[in-house]
Amino acid sequence: MCGIVAAVAARNIVPVLIEGLMKLEYRGYDSAGLALLNPTLTRLRSVGRVAELAEQAEGQVAHHGIAHTRWATHGVPSERNAHPHVSAGVAVVHNGIIENYAELKQELTADGYVFTSDTDTEVIAHLIRQTLKSTPDLFEAVRLATARLVGAYAIAVLQEWDDRIVLARHGAPLLLGLGEDGNYAASDASALLQVTRRMIYLEDGDVAELRRDGVRIVGADGTAANVPADRPVHESTLSADDVELGDYTHYMQKEIFEQPQALAATLEMIGGAQTLSPNLFGVAAPEMLAGASSVLILACGTSYHSGLVARYWIEQLAGIPCSVEIASEYRYRVSVPDPEQLVVAISQSGETADTLASVKHARALGMGRTLAICNVAESAIVRECALRFLTRAGPEIGVASTKAFTTQLAALFLLAVTLAKQAGRLTPEQEAGYLTALRHLPVAVQKVLALEPAIKVWAKRFADKQHALFLGRGHHYPIALEGALKLKEISYIHAEGYPAGELKHGPLALVDEDMPVISIAPNDALLEKLKSNLKEVAARGGELYVFADADSAVDEEPGVHVLRLPEHYGLLSPVLHVVPLQLLSYHVALVKGTDVDKPRNLAKSVTVE
Ligand code: F6R
């Protein structure tokens, strides 16, 4: 989604803004722009890549500036809709959606303000200019103007002849970077590593001011927040390599191959332990987890799929009822709250608007046992929850989530085993066995990655297909859903995931020689049932691509292609079986020549609903 970079510094900040926008490209965008103060305003905008904006900006020198990548919500991607939006000498960049923009626009139009774009953002620029008439201080004007906004926003504002940049945050991410020669702000830390590691995460309701020699923050209650007492300064531990492509062609490829390290880092805290402590999830976890009557998992997209796998684990191991809901549905439906229920929010970014709102909704319904499973410390979802488990996948830049998913699964398995232990359902041997299996995961995933050459060969056969069906059973059914999501999002092939037992209740009607059917066939209790389902496909002329285990006894025959994973991995098998599906979609996308890391219409961090 939209990305913001802002800088006030002694150095020329134009290269900083451009480099920052390039680091935010992964969030997804369709146009880009910047405004520089010299001390009057220069605005540059372009549709397409940041590289085009960089060409326009060549030769520019400035010490104050704001920059933006836009992911269109209101108004088509075009230069006139690209940010910054300007009202006389005021320029604004914005991430989020202003829900009451139509009524504000009407009011401002009646007041004589002329709109030149279709965006909701332009109302913010005019509103600040209007407020400046009665409140001539930019900081105060931004505070008063944003108080009238309904919706989500992170904004950066500058005004001609003013040596500050003013920022405000409500429901969309924004952080400050404290530099040696100036101060900076951005939507995420990766944009600012080029100039500083010292970051302050703004909170909802904060208004902040960047000057060359310092920063000032005023919180939602209108009182000044002291740095570092009220807004601690975090030293970012991200390394430049974490966000660089290195020897890889795409971030998605890099992130698929980083999964062994990502899993090892996530599981580092269990070390060589033979027993699990609930404190892994936070100091209040022993009490909160022990008293949980049931589990409600809230998430979107790929994170939702990890929750679906966890349901199988939690109910089987811990014997506690577990439901999994798409966050955007849960937040708006009338549900039956249970104050004793453990609410688990799963999110790679920690900023997904629907997931965040669903946790707030659960809390408003009286459910205080909240746990975030998240890849970004200090993100909004982590801060919203009482308990936290941080996956340590490192930054995930490719829009299609891969290593975040497998590390979420590892975290959720730890949760299931912890709940089982607290419910008195584990022998010490079983507990030690699960921990050993978890520790072996990085090696097991490494072996699965070795299937890549064979998967490449399969991928060529998918490139001319319009549709594909993914089948799985039991805790591999969510892996079928995830495989289908990966294929559709980066190769644009229409794909559906189905529990194989549902085939003859409808989807079998779609099967013919043009519909490849991908099946996950681990050697588990449902294998024989799955084989019968596969026969139904073969009998209708469907071409089967089966990911089996070494000992699954599924044989190659005309129309049935089989790749074997090195070992059967019991309950943790979904973590292994998703890897070849990630590789398959990656290679199909390569053959089709689509933009793997930035698929059309999608954004990485979905900060609007
Ligand atoms: C798909 C994908 C998305 C995200 C979803 C939730 O590959 O990445 O479906 O999983 O937008 O995002 P997070 O996990 O950041 O809340």
Boltz pocket constraint, residues with backbone or C-beta under 6 A from the ligand:
constraints:
  - pocket:
      binder: B
      contacts: [[A, 300], [A, 301], [A, 302], [A, 303], [A, 304], [A, 346], [A, 347], [A, 348], [A, 349], [A, 350], [A, 351], [A, 352], [A, 355], [A, 399], [A, 400], [A, 401], [A, 402], [A, 485], [A, 486], [A, 489], [A, 603], [A, 604], [A, 605], [A, 606]]
      max_distance: 6.0
